[in-house]
Amino acid sequence: MGERTEFETGDKAPNPGVYMEVGENSFHTEITDPQRVELAKGDTFPETSKKDRKWKRMTKARVH
């Protein structure tokens, strides 16, 4: 079983990093000007700007 990638308000951050709001179906729902928040490991995720949104960690682009 892998690590979760989407989190809801009140969940604890599994790792430090920058997290961004995504839509319920993240790759189908495009959000203009999503909320971003920097959290440390164990911090609680804040409220999203709309109830159907979730938090997802932003990743750096990989260069091959």
C-alpha positions as CSV (number, residue, x, y, z in Angstrom):
1,M,0.0,0.0,0.0
2,G,1.4,3.4,-1.0
3,E,1.3,6.8,0.7
4,R,-1.8,8.9,0.3
5,T,-1.4,11.9,-2.1
6,E,-4.5,13.9,-1.4
7,F,-5.5,15.3,2.0
8,E,-8.6,16.9,3.5
9,T,-8.9,19.7,6.0
10,G,-7.8,18.6,9.4
11,D,-5.5,15.8,8.2
12,K,-1.9,15.9,9.3
13,A,0.9,16.6,6.8
14,P,3.0,13.4,6.4
15,N,6.1,15.3,5.1
16,P,7.3,18.9,5.1
17,G,6.6,20.8,1.9
18,V,4.4,23.1,-0.1
19,Y,0.8,21.9,-0.6
20,M,-1.7,23.2,-3.1
21,E,-5.5,23.0,-3.5
22,V,-6.8,20.6,-6.2
23,G,-10.3,19.8,-7.4
24,E,-12.1,16.7,-6.4
25,N,-10.9,15.0,-9.6
26,S,-7.5,16.7,-9.6
27,F,-6.4,16.2,-13.3
28,H,-9.9,16.9,-14.7
29,T,-10.8,20.0,-12.6
30,E,-8.6,23.0,-13.3
31,I,-8.5,25.6,-10.6
32,T,-7.5,29.2,-11.3
33,D,-5.3,30.8,-8.6
34,P,-5.3,27.8,-6.1
35,Q,-4.4,28.4,-2.5
36,R,-0.9,27.3,-1.5
37,V,0.4,26.6,2.0
38,E,3.8,25.5,3.4
39,L,3.6,22.9,6.2
40,A,6.0,21.1,8.4
41,K,5.6,17.4,9.1
42,G,2.6,16.9,11.5
43,D,1.0,20.3,10.8
44,T,-2.7,20.3,10.3
45,F,-4.1,21.2,6.8
46,P,-6.2,24.4,6.9
47,E,-9.7,25.0,5.4
48,T,-9.8,25.0,1.6
49,S,-11.6,27.8,-0.3
50,K,-14.4,25.5,-1.5
51,K,-15.8,22.3,0.2
52,D,-15.0,19.9,-2.6
53,R,-11.3,20.7,-2.8
54,K,-8.4,18.7,-1.3
55,W,-4.7,19.4,-0.6
56,K,-1.9,17.8,-2.7
57,R,1.8,18.2,-2.4
58,M,3.5,20.2,-5.1
59,T,6.4,18.4,-6.7
60,K,9.4,19.7,-8.5
61,A,9.7,18.9,-12.2
62,R,12.2,16.2,-13.0
63,V,14.8,16.8,-15.7
64,H,15.9,13.6,-17.5
